[in-house]
């Protein structure tokens, strides 16, 4: 086994790390307080080459491997969950299904603009009555001549409502087969009559990312906007979520690393009873346990990326990574706040924001309970 990163991967980590410290950290607190999406940061992230970075160059990408992308998400999440959410959702949920299942015409039309930071794309799966049970989808699409007519709604859709949100891949029910719903994915562009995109406000976490409700009222799109084939919706959704779990895991790993870095620095600086609090065994052991969990999480996630890059089955490891990284993000962030004491509860300290931002990771893209269900099935239960 070789755990050594390539020279290129190390350079990517260093570059993204410096970018996050220089461009994101100085404005993260203000953006969070204002619940303001940053077009400027999104554009800069695009200029850095982080959008579509695993795509072939012909589609505007960098032709890089999965691990390079995951390292980038990790380094952004170490500083700010909101910007990491924009990056991860756009790449894993927006771009990925277009590349994996789109025809050549669709790829050439949609992908190049999505790699620049000038446009975002979303994935419409979750509905008010369809979360963990994705088969509860009620949004419908009926073929009327040469057009699909879409009716329904989606909720909690990342990158769905800002002015650079150019469209959404919508999962809809397109028929019935002996009592079983037929799910199909269709590309719906912003500006289509009957398509409304509404920002959701009042979030506890990821306040500077865009979360939307989407409404479809007799939206008519060409039948050529079909992504994949009729009835492939569940396959496309599950394949997309496998990759998406890696990016959520990277967000958990990054959040944990960010919280640990802040906690260690504070514990070495803060003095009580005449010495730094890091010198007290109870705190030193707490930090040691945090470092251990982060190391284990990173090894598991990077192994899952290796499996994917080597075209080996990775569904089980993706679910394990998402579960473990999101859970240790919660544990490490909680301990980091404890080490900060009362200061950890104040918005002037970045650890307070990390504590809030990590909470979605045990819910989004499959709850921790659903990950355990997926893993249990994959081990033969």
C-alpha positions as CSV (number, residue, x, y, z in Angstrom):
1,X,0.0,0.0,0.0
2,X,1.2,3.5,-0.9
3,X,-0.3,6.3,1.1
4,X,1.9,9.0,-0.4
5,X,0.1,11.7,-2.4
6,X,1.5,12.6,-5.8
7,X,3.4,15.8,-6.4
8,X,0.4,17.2,-8.2
9,X,-2.0,16.3,-5.4
10,X,0.2,17.9,-2.8
11,X,0.4,21.0,-5.0
12,X,-3.4,21.1,-5.3
13,X,-3.7,20.9,-1.5
14,X,-1.2,23.7,-1.0
15,X,-2.8,25.9,-3.6
16,X,-6.4,25.4,-2.3
17,X,-5.3,25.8,1.3
18,X,-3.7,29.1,0.5
19,X,-6.7,30.3,-1.5
20,X,-9.1,29.4,1.3
21,X,-7.0,31.3,3.9
22,X,-6.4,34.3,1.7
23,X,-9.8,34.7,-0.1
24,X,-12.4,32.9,2.0
25,X,-11.5,33.2,5.7
26,X,-11.4,37.0,5.8
27,X,-15.0,37.3,4.5
28,X,-16.6,34.0,5.8
29,X,-17.9,35.5,9.0
30,X,-19.6,38.5,7.3
31,X,-21.1,36.3,4.6
32,X,-22.5,33.9,7.3
33,X,-24.0,36.8,9.3
34,X,-25.6,38.3,6.3
35,X,-26.7,34.9,4.9
36,X,-25.2,36.2,1.6
37,X,-24.2,34.0,-1.4
38,X,-20.9,35.2,-2.8
39,X,-20.7,35.5,-6.6
40,X,-17.2,36.8,-6.3
41,X,-15.9,33.7,-4.4
42,X,-17.8,31.4,-6.8
43,X,-16.1,33.1,-9.7
44,X,-12.7,32.8,-8.1
45,X,-13.3,29.2,-7.3
46,X,-14.0,28.7,-11.0
47,X,-10.9,30.6,-12.0
48,X,-8.9,28.4,-9.7
49,X,-10.1,25.4,-11.8
50,X,-12.1,23.7,-9.0
51,X,-15.4,23.5,-10.9
52,X,-15.5,20.5,-13.1
53,X,-12.0,19.6,-12.2
54,X,-12.4,15.9,-12.9
55,X,-14.0,16.5,-16.4
56,X,-11.9,16.0,-19.6
57,X,-10.4,19.2,-20.9
58,X,-12.7,19.1,-24.0
59,X,-15.6,19.9,-21.7
60,X,-13.8,22.7,-19.8
61,X,-12.3,20.5,-17.0
62,X,-8.9,19.7,-15.7
63,X,-8.9,16.0,-16.3
64,X,-7.9,15.3,-12.6
65,X,-8.7,12.3,-10.4
66,X,-11.4,12.0,-7.7
67,X,-8.9,12.3,-4.9
68,X,-7.6,15.7,-6.2
69,X,-11.2,16.9,-6.2
70,X,-11.9,15.6,-2.7
71,X,-8.7,17.2,-1.3
72,X,-10.0,20.5,-2.7
73,X,-13.4,20.2,-1.0
74,X,-11.6,19.2,2.2
75,X,-9.4,22.3,2.2
76,X,-12.3,24.6,1.4
77,X,-14.4,23.0,4.1
78,X,-11.6,23.4,6.6
79,X,-12.3,27.2,6.4
80,X,-16.0,27.6,5.4
81,X,-18.7,25.0,5.0
82,X,-20.8,27.4,2.8
83,X,-18.3,27.7,0.0
84,X,-17.5,24.0,0.3
85,X,-21.2,23.2,-0.1
86,X,-21.4,25.3,-3.3
87,X,-18.3,23.6,-4.7
88,X,-19.3,20.0,-3.7
89,X,-23.0,20.2,-4.8
90,X,-22.1,21.8,-8.1
91,X,-19.5,19.2,-9.0
92,X,-21.0,16.0,-7.5
93,X,-24.7,16.7,-8.0
94,X,-24.8,19.3,-10.8
95,X,-22.0,18.4,-13.2
96,X,-21.5,14.7,-12.5
97,X,-24.8,13.3,-13.8
98,X,-24.6,15.5,-16.9
99,X,-21.2,14.0,-17.7
100,X,-22.0,10.5,-16.7
101,X,-25.3,10.2,-18.4
102,X,-25.6,13.0,-20.9
103,X,-25.3,12.6,-24.6
104,X,-22.5,14.4,-26.5
105,X,-24.8,17.3,-27.5
106,X,-25.9,17.8,-23.9
107,X,-22.3,17.6,-22.6
108,X,-21.0,20.2,-25.1
109,X,-24.0,22.5,-24.4
110,X,-24.0,22.5,-20.6
111,X,-20.6,21.5,-19.2
112,X,-18.2,24.1,-20.5
113,X,-20.1,27.1,-19.0
114,X,-20.5,25.2,-15.7
115,X,-16.7,25.1,-15.2
116,X,-16.1,28.8,-15.1
117,X,-17.9,30.0,-12.0
118,X,-20.4,32.0,-14.1
119,X,-23.1,29.3,-13.9
120,X,-24.3,26.7,-11.4
121,X,-26.4,23.6,-11.9
122,X,-28.5,21.7,-9.3
123,X,-29.9,18.2,-8.8
124,X,-33.6,18.1,-7.9
125,X,-34.3,15.0,-5.9
126,X,-35.6,15.9,-2.4
127,X,-39.3,16.9,-2.0
128,X,-41.4,17.9,1.0
129,X,-42.6,14.3,1.2
130,X,-39.6,12.5,-0.3
131,X,-36.4,12.6,1.7
132,X,-34.8,9.4,2.8
133,X,-37.6,7.6,0.9
134,X,-36.7,8.9,-2.6
135,X,-39.4,6.7,-4.1
136,X,-41.9,9.0,-2.5
137,X,-41.3,11.5,-5.3
138,X,-44.5,13.1,-6.5
139,X,-43.2,15.4,-9.2
140,X,-44.5,14.2,-12.5
141,X,-43.4,14.5,-16.1
142,X,-45.8,13.6,-18.9
143,X,-44.8,13.4,-22.6
144,X,-47.0,15.6,-24.7
145,X,-46.0,15.4,-28.3
146,X,-42.4,16.6,-28.5
147,X,-42.3,18.1,-25.0
148,X,-42.2,17.0,-21.4
149,X,-44.7,18.7,-19.1
150,X,-43.4,18.8,-15.5
151,X,-45.5,19.5,-12.4
152,X,-44.4,19.3,-8.8
153,X,-41.8,20.8,-6.4
154,X,-38.4,20.2,-4.8
155,X,-37.0,21.4,-1.5
156,X,-33.5,21.8,0.1
157,X,-31.8,22.1,-3.3
158,X,-28.3,23.5,-3.1
159,X,-27.4,26.0,-5.8
160,X,-30.9,26.2,-7.0
161,X,-32.1,29.9,-6.8
162,X,-29.3,32.4,-7.3
163,X,-29.1,34.3,-10.6
164,X,-26.3,32.1,-11.9
165,X,-28.4,29.0,-11.2
166,X,-28.9,28.0,-14.9
167,X,-31.0,24.9,-14.4
168,X,-31.7,21.6,-12.6
169,X,-31.7,17.9,-13.2
170,X,-35.2,16.9,-12.1
171,X,-36.2,13.4,-11.1
172,X,-39.8,12.9,-11.9
173,X,-42.4,10.1,-12.1
174,X,-43.0,9.4,-15.8
175,X,-45.2,6.4,-15.6
176,X,-46.2,3.2,-13.8
177,X,-45.1,-0.4,-14.2
178,X,-47.4,-2.8,-12.4
179,X,-47.9,-0.5,-9.5
180,X,-44.3,0.7,-9.4
181,X,-43.3,4.2,-10.2
182,X,-41.1,4.8,-13.2
183,X,-38.5,7.5,-12.4
184,X,-36.8,9.6,-15.1
185,X,-34.4,12.5,-15.0
186,X,-35.0,15.6,-17.2
187,X,-33.0,18.7,-17.7
188,X,-34.9,21.9,-16.8
189,X,-33.3,25.3,-17.6
190,X,-33.9,28.5,-15.6
191,X,-36.3,30.8,-17.4
192,X,-38.6,28.1,-18.5
193,X,-42.2,29.3,-18.1
194,X,-43.8,27.8,-15.0
195,X,-40.4,27.2,-13.3
196,X,-40.0,29.2,-10.1
197,X,-36.8,29.2,-8.0
198,X,-37.2,30.5,-4.4
199,X,-34.3,30.9,-1.9
200,X,-34.8,29.4,1.6
201,X,-33.8,31.7,4.5
202,X,-33.4,31.3,8.2
203,X,-30.8,28.4,8.1
204,X,-28.7,27.5,11.0
205,X,-25.8,26.3,8.8
206,X,-24.3,27.0,5.4
207,X,-25.8,30.4,5.6
208,X,-23.7,31.7,2.7
209,X,-24.6,28.9,0.4
210,X,-27.8,28.9,-1.8
211,X,-30.6,26.5,-0.7
212,X,-33.8,26.6,-2.7
213,X,-37.3,25.5,-3.2
214,X,-38.2,24.7,-6.8
215,X,-41.7,24.8,-8.2
216,X,-42.9,23.3,-11.5
217,X,-46.2,24.5,-12.9
218,X,-46.8,23.0,-16.4
219,X,-43.1,23.5,-17.3
220,X,-42.6,22.4,-20.9
221,X,-39.2,21.3,-22.1
222,X,-38.1,19.5,-25.3
223,X,-38.2,15.7,-25.1
224,X,-34.5,15.8,-26.0
225,X,-33.9,17.2,-22.5
226,X,-34.2,13.7,-21.2
227,X,-31.0,12.7,-19.3
228,X,-30.2,9.1,-19.9
229,X,-33.2,6.9,-20.8
230,X,-36.8,6.8,-19.5
231,X,-36.9,4.7,-16.3
232,X,-33.2,5.3,-15.5
233,X,-34.0,7.9,-12.9
234,X,-33.2,5.7,-9.8
235,X,-30.0,4.4,-11.4
236,X,-28.8,7.9,-12.1
237,X,-29.8,9.1,-8.7
238,X,-28.1,6.3,-6.8
239,X,-24.9,6.6,-9.0
240,X,-24.8,10.3,-8.4
241,X,-25.3,9.9,-4.6
242,X,-22.4,7.5,-4.4
243,X,-20.1,10.2,-5.7
244,X,-21.8,12.8,-3.7
245,X,-21.2,10.9,-0.5
246,X,-17.5,11.3,-1.1
247,X,-17.8,15.1,-1.3
248,X,-20.0,15.3,1.9
249,X,-17.4,13.1,3.6
250,X,-14.7,15.5,2.5
251,X,-16.7,18.3,4.0
252,X,-16.9,16.4,7.3
253,X,-13.2,15.7,7.2
254,X,-12.4,19.4,6.4
255,X,-14.7,20.7,9.1
256,X,-13.1,18.3,11.6
257,X,-9.6,19.4,10.6
258,X,-10.6,23.1,10.8
259,X,-12.1,22.7,14.2
260,X,-9.1,20.7,15.5
261,X,-6.6,23.3,14.1
262,X,-8.5,26.1,15.9
263,X,-8.8,24.0,19.2
264,X,-5.1,23.1,19.2
265,X,-3.9,26.6,18.6
266,X,-6.3,28.0,21.3
267,X,-5.3,25.3,23.8
268,X,-1.6,26.1,23.4
269,X,-2.3,29.8,23.8
270,X,-4.9,29.9,26.6
271,X,-3.5,29.8,30.1
272,X,-5.1,28.7,33.3
273,X,-3.5,27.9,36.7
274,X,-0.2,29.2,35.3
275,X,0.2,27.1,32.2
276,X,-1.4,26.5,28.7
277,X,-4.5,24.4,29.0
278,X,-3.0,22.0,26.4
279,X,-0.6,20.8,29.2
280,X,-3.5,19.4,31.3
281,X,-3.8,15.7,30.6
282,X,-7.6,15.9,30.2
283,X,-7.2,18.4,27.3
284,X,-4.1,16.8,25.8
285,X,-5.9,13.4,25.6
286,X,-9.0,15.1,24.2
287,X,-6.8,16.6,21.4
288,X,-5.1,13.3,20.8
289,X,-8.5,11.6,20.3
290,X,-9.6,14.3,17.9
291,X,-6.4,13.8,15.9
292,X,-6.9,10.0,15.9
293,X,-10.5,10.3,14.5
294,X,-9.4,12.7,11.8
295,X,-6.5,10.3,10.7
296,X,-8.9,7.4,10.5
297,X,-11.5,9.4,8.6
298,X,-8.9,10.6,6.1
299,X,-7.6,7.1,5.4
300,X,-11.1,5.7,4.9
301,X,-12.2,8.5,2.6
302,X,-9.0,8.4,0.5
303,X,-9.3,4.6,0.1
304,X,-12.9,5.1,-1.2
305,X,-11.5,7.7,-3.7
306,X,-8.8,5.2,-4.7
307,X,-11.4,2.6,-5.4
308,X,-13.4,5.0,-7.5
309,X,-10.4,6.2,-9.5
310,X,-9.4,2.6,-10.2
311,X,-12.9,1.7,-11.4
312,X,-13.5,-0.7,-8.5
313,X,-16.8,-1.0,-6.6
314,X,-16.9,1.7,-3.9
315,X,-20.5,2.1,-2.9
316,X,-19.9,0.5,0.6
317,X,-16.8,2.6,1.2
318,X,-18.6,5.8,0.1
319,X,-21.4,5.2,2.5
320,X,-18.9,4.4,5.3
321,X,-16.9,7.5,4.5
322,X,-19.9,9.7,4.5
323,X,-21.1,8.2,7.8
324,X,-17.9,8.3,9.7
325,X,-16.6,11.6,8.4
326,X,-19.8,13.4,9.2
327,X,-20.0,11.8,12.7
328,X,-16.5,12.7,13.6
329,X,-17.1,16.2,12.4
330,X,-19.8,16.5,15.0
331,X,-17.6,15.0,17.7
332,X,-14.5,17.0,16.9
333,X,-16.4,20.3,16.6
334,X,-18.1,19.7,19.9
335,X,-14.9,19.0,21.7
336,X,-13.3,22.1,19.9
337,X,-16.1,24.3,21.3
338,X,-15.5,22.7,24.8
339,X,-11.8,23.5,24.7
340,X,-12.6,27.1,23.8
341,X,-15.0,27.4,26.7
342,X,-17.3,30.4,26.6
343,X,-15.4,31.9,23.7
344,X,-16.4,28.9,21.6
345,X,-20.0,30.1,21.8
346,X,-19.2,33.5,20.4
347,X,-19.6,34.4,16.7
348,X,-16.2,36.2,16.8
349,X,-14.6,32.8,16.9
350,X,-14.6,30.6,13.8
351,X,-15.2,27.4,15.8
352,X,-18.7,28.6,16.5
353,X,-19.5,28.6,12.7
354,X,-17.9,25.2,12.2
355,X,-20.0,23.8,15.0
356,X,-23.2,25.0,13.2
357,X,-22.1,24.1,9.7
358,X,-21.2,20.5,10.5
359,X,-24.7,19.7,11.7
360,X,-26.1,19.2,8.2
361,X,-23.5,16.6,7.3
362,X,-25.3,13.9,9.3
363,X,-28.5,14.7,7.4
364,X,-27.7,15.8,3.8
365,X,-27.3,13.4,0.9
366,X,-28.6,10.5,3.1
367,X,-28.9,10.7,6.8
368,X,-26.5,8.7,9.1
369,X,-29.4,6.3,9.6
370,X,-29.7,5.8,5.8
371,X,-25.9,5.2,5.5
372,X,-26.1,2.5,8.1
373,X,-29.0,0.9,6.1
374,X,-26.9,1.1,2.9
375,X,-23.9,-0.4,4.6
376,X,-26.0,-3.2,6.3
377,X,-27.4,-4.2,2.9
378,X,-24.0,-4.2,1.2
379,X,-22.5,-6.5,3.9
380,X,-25.3,-9.0,3.4
381,X,-27.8,-8.3,6.1
